[in-house]
Amino acid sequence: MRRQPFVAGNWKMNGSCVTNQKLVAELLESLGDSSAAAFAVCVPHPYLDQVSRLLAGSCLALGAQDVSPHESGAYTGEVAASMLLDFACRYVIVGHSERRSMHAESDALVARKFGAARAAGLVPLLCLGETLAERQAGDTLPVLFRQLQAVLDAHGVAALADAVLAYEPVWAIGTGLTAAPEQAQAVHQALRQYVAERDPGVAAGLRIVYGGSVKAGNAAQLFAQPDIDGGLIGGASLDAKEFLAICQAANI
Ligand code: PEP
């Protein structure tokens, strides 16, 4: 099955009204509507309004970096999925390793966030990834399957039909170390197989993107792998030239 390639930028906690305006203008100048791939930028919550206005009517979709598992109420500091929709968000990252590790987000909490996103009509970008210690212990796949299974237990395999998986080895995020294309492909293939054992149709259509120090110089090789359907891009998404080159590499 031909899956539409997808590239999303994760700005993390970076940007300002001035730099956002410049970055988005540079991206929109070069991203054509005729692309075979889909593109998005996931911005910090305070900039959703600004970037939503800048992107209106463009081929670049808007995403957020986190969502509350709750619908509304006394949850100080939290942002509900319905609020993200108010700013025309289409995507939201859930389970990023920085949130799992720095904010102690459990697999169960990530699954609840995934459910809240879907219930509101957002597309969750579900991040899965192993640490270096887990990889060295030979636990890569068990860790990824455990993270994924929490979502399958809570929402069923059909829920993945409206989601994107992002394989993001923790040891490759922001470190400059990238998984070799074959190494990443092996993991993506195993993840697709795990889903296929539960629903072959969902697995065939499921976009599994790679994240971890993707740059203009390594994107094409990664995206050429049969089970790598694009990328989730951190640092390089803050540089218009780099991000555009990565988008171009997915436009195949
Ligand atoms: C990320 O934050 O999702 C990420 C992949 O970061 P980087 O590209 O900087 O490694």
Residues whose N, C-alpha, C, O or C-beta is under 5 A from the ligand:
A	BS01	PEP	N10 A172 I173 G174 T175 G211 G212 S213 V214 L232 I233 G234 G235 A236
